[in-house]
Amino acid sequence: MRGLKRVLHLIVGLGSGGAEAMLTKLVSRLDRDRFESVVVSMTDRGVFGDVIEREGTEIVTLGIRRGVPDPRAFFRFHGVLRAWRPHIIQSWMYHADVLAALAGRRAKIPVLWNVRCSNVQMSDYSMRSAMTVRVAVRLSHWPAGVVVNSMAGRRYHEEIGYRPRSWHFIPNGFDVARFRPDAEARRQVREEIGVKGDTPLVGAVARFDPMKDYVTLFAAASEIVRRRGEVELLLTGPDVDESNPVLRELSARPELQGRVHMLAYRGDVERIMAALDVLVLSSYSEGFPNRPAGAGERCRHRPAHAGRAAAGAQPGSARTNQERVLDRSRGRTVRTVVRFRAAHGFERYGIAGMRERRASRKAEVMSLP
């Protein structure tokens, strides 16, 4: 159709994640009388590729293997730009931001970056990822602007050196028709995992990633169970299952035996959250976290607790990444650093190394305000 503005979205991948979910919602709800969209995934179609395509948006993949640099991706992407001729490129996350900046500059197409996080501990990730962020800092004046979903994210990126031409604050949005209390879903999910209807059920919905800080989550769960023995824990997200050796060892604490239910990735997150009494987010870094906000819409009569990194999503409430709640009963915080070994691009971090680093940081225990 003539007169439509063509928007090309470039993203690292379309696996289960907050940015991927928000992109999926965005392209499905854009005014199609004004905009035409295409989504380019640097890796593969992931779990959202089919969803986006069913909504009528074209999907293109560049076929890059995670953790394996591929200079040919630049030329593949440039070919997509020549074929599709977008009016603007919207990129999502650091690796996509760098590729969009380079290709957009060559093709003379305006680029908007999309910042979805704050206070990232790059020491938890591979050297390649850290280098990508450093390159993004150097190129941050190239795009026409940078979109942030939280003021905490803007402040953090200003601190590490981002100097864009303009900032644009656009908070996340949520489908309140999808996220609402559902007594039948609550009963069915609890029956599926073998939890009684009156047993307090605490849950977390997050991928297996250093910033999601499952170490602190399990430490807090152990403390809760020691105090209130009837509590059980439900976890769901990519790589969150019994085959994960780190999570398997974290859940092997005596007090947690038979109380931890790991369901891996689930597409029915709204049903999972309906089964919970409390939704928690233990991340040390977030922009505007989707799950607590979604829980607020779905279960308005039940609490959703987020760590201080998530609290930073609200304007004016950014916190340092050392403020980590581990044991509220003692009024203390402990900063726990968890590293990924990146030998294969995505390798699970070791429990022994994690414990060693945690022990070496006992001196960093501080009092909460």
N, C-alpha and C positions, 0 to 999 in steps of 0.2 A: 504494500500500500504506500502511495506517495504521501510525503509529509510527516511520516512517523519518525520519531527520534530513535535511532538505533543505539542501544546500550549493551556493551559487552562486559560481562562479569568474569573476572579471572580469579580463580581460587585454587589453593594448593591441592585440595581433594574434596570429595563429597561424602566422607565418612560421617559417623555420628558425632556431632559436636554442635556447640551453640552457634558459631558463625555459619556453619553449613545449614543448620535449621532456619536461621534468620534469612539467609539468602533464598532458601526455598520458599519461605513465606512471602518474601519481597517480590520475586519474579511472578508468583502466582496471583498477586494482587495489584500489580501495576496496571494502570489504565491502558488497555490495549488499543484504544482509539488514538492514543498519543505516543505510546512507546512500543518498540519491538525489542525483545531481549534475546541474547544467546549467552549460555554459561559455558565457559572453558575451564575444564579441570586439568591441572598440570599433571595429575597422576591418573586416576581412573574414575569410574562412575560412582563408586562407593554405594552407600545405601540410599542416597537421595537422588541419584541420577534418574532412575525410573520414575520417581515421584515428580520430579521437575518436568520430565518429558511428557508424562501423562497430562500435565497441566498446560501443555502446548508450547513449551519453550525448548528450543534446540540445545542439545548437549554435544560438546566437542571435547575430546580428551587428547592430551599431548603425549601420554604414555611414559612419563618419567618414572623411574623406579625410586621409591623413597630412599633417601640416604645416598643416592648415587648421582653426582653432578653430571648433567648432560647438556653441553653447549648447544647441541642440535635443537633443543627446545626453543631457543630464541628464534631460530629460523622457521620452525614449525609454527610458532605463534605469529610470527610476522606474516606467514602465508595465510593464516586465519584472518588477520587484519586486512590483508589485501582483498581476500574473497568477500569478507562481510562488510567492510568499510563502516565501522561504527562511528557515531558522532562523539562518543565518550567511552572511556574504559574505566570501570570500577573494579579495583583490586581488593582482595580479602586476604589479610595476613602477610607476614614479612616477605616470604619467598616470592609470593605473587606480586607484592608491591614493587620489589626490585625488578622483576621481569617486565611488569607493566610500564615502569618508568623508562627503562631502556628501550623497549619496543615502541612505546608511545612517542618518545622523543624522536626516534628515527622516522616513524610514520606520520609525525606531526598531528597526533591525535591527543586531545586533552585527557588527563588521567586524574582520577580521584582515588586516594588511598583510603583504606578502612581499618582503623585501629580498634581491636576488640579485647584488649587486655591492659593490665597495669602491673607494675612492680614485678616484672619477670626476673627470676634468678637464672641468668643465662649459664651460670656454672652448673646447673642441673641438666644442661643439654649439650649436644655435641659442639665441637669447635666450629663446624660448618654453620650451624645455626647461629652461633655467636657472631661469626664473621658476616653472616647475612644481615643481622641487625646493625652491625657497624656500617655496612654498605648503605643500608636504608637511611641511617642517620646522615651520611654524606650526601645522599640524593634527595633528602626530604624537602628541599626547595624546588625540586623539579616539578612535582605534580601541581595541578591547579588548586588543590586543596586536600585536606585530610579530614575524614569523617571520624568522629569518636562516638561511642555509645555511653561514655561516662566522663565526667570531669576529672576523675581520678586517673583515667587513662591518658587524658591530655596532659595533666601535670607531670605524670611519670615520663612521658615521651619528650616533653619540654626539658626535663631534667637531664635526659641522656643525650640531648642535642638536636632534637627535631626543630626545624625552623621552616615550616611550610608557609606558603603565601597566605593561606587562610585556614581556620579551623571551623568545623561544622558539627555541632552537637545534635545527634539524632538518637534518642534513647530507644531501647528495644520495645517492641509491641507484642501483645499476646491475645490469643483467641479465647475470649471469655466464654464462648459457647462450648469450646472443647474442654476447658479446665473448670470443672464444677464438681461438687460432691456427687458420689455415685455409690449408694449403699450396696447394690448388687455386684459391682466391680470389686468393691472392698471384700465382700464375702467370697467371691470366686478366687481372687488372688491369694487370700489367706488360706483358703482350702487347698489351692495348688501347692503352696510351699509348706503346708502343715502347721500353720500358726492359728491358735484359737482366736475367736472373735474378740475376747476381752484382754488378750495379751498385748501389752504396750509394744508397738512395732516402730522402730526408728529406721529411717532409710536414707540412702544417698544415691543420686543418679549422676554418674560422672565416668568419663573414660579413665583408663589406667595411664596416668601421666604424673610426672613429678609435682607439677603445680597443684594437682588435686589433693596431694598430701594425705594419702591413705594411712601413713604412719601415725599422724596425730589422730585421725579418725578412729583407728583401732585402739589407741591408747585411751581415748575418751570413752569408747564403748566398754573397755575393760573396767574402767572406774565406775561407769553407770551400773554395770552388771553386779559389781561387788556391793554396790549400795542397794540396788533394787533388782534382785536376782531374776525376776520374771521377764525382763526386757529382752527382745530379740532384735537382730540387725538384718536389714535387707539391702543388698547392693546390686546395682545394675549399670552396665556400661560396657563399651568395647574392651575386651581383654580382662574383664572382671568376672572370673570364673575359677573353678577348682583347678584348672590346668595352669594357672598363674602361680609359679613357685613362691613368689614374694607374698602374695595375698594368702596363699595356703599356709605359709609359716606364720604370718601375722595373726591369722585366725586360729592358730593351733594353741593359743593360750588356754590353760585349763578352764578358766572362768567363761570362756567363749565357746566351749565345745557344745555342738548341737544348737547354737543360738545364731549362727551366721548363715545367711542364705544369699549366695552369689548367682545371679541369673544371666550374666553376660549381657550382650546388647538385646534390648527389647524395643520393638516399635510401638508398643502400647503403653507409653510412659504415663499417660493420663490415668490408666487403670492401676498402674503400680502405685502412683501417688495417692490414689483414692484409698489404698489399703493401709497407708501409713498414719501413725499418730503424730509423728514429728519428722519433718524433712530437714536434713542437715547438709551444710556445704562446708567442708574443711579446707578449701583451697587457700593457699597463701597468695595467690594472684588471680584476679578476675577483672573484667571490665564491668559489664552489667550482666551478672549471672542470670541465665534463663530459668533455671529450676526453682529457686526460691520465689521468684516473681510469679511463675506459673502456679506454684503451690499456693501462693497468696490468693490467686483467683479461684483455684479449684477447691481449696479447703479453708475457707475463710474462718471457720470455727476451730481450726487446728494450727499450731505454731509451726513456723519454718525458721530454723536457726542457721545463720550464716556467720562465718568467721569474719575477722576485721577486714580482710582483703575484699570480701564481697561488700561489706559496708561502705567501702570506698566508692562503690558505684554511684552513690548518691552525691550530688554536688555539695562540696564543702566538707566532706567527711573522709578524705583520703588518709590512710594510715601508713606507717612504715612497714616494710615487709618483715621486720623482726618482731612485730607484735602478733604473736601466735598463741591462741588459747589452747593450753594442753590440760591444765588442771585448775578449774575455777575454784574448787574448794579451798585450795591453798593460796588463791589470788596471785598466781605466778604465770609467766609465759616462758616457753622454751622455743628457741629457734632451731628447727630441725631441717637440715639440708639433705635432700635426696638427689642422687645423681643418676643419670642414665649412662650406661656404657654404650657407645655408638658404633661399635665394631661392625654391626650389620644394619646401621641406619636406625633400627628400632630394637634395642635389646633391653630386656628387663634389668633393672638395677638390682644389685646383690644385697641381701639382708645383712650379711656380715659387715660390709662396707658402710651400710646405713647406720648400724649400731655403733661402729667405730667413730663415725663423724658426729653422731649424736652425743656420745660420751665426751668427745673432745670439746664440745661446746657447752658444757655445764656452767662455765663461767659466764655465759651469756644470759643466764636466768635473771629476769628482772621483774619488778613489781608492776602490776597493772595499775593504771591511774584510777 
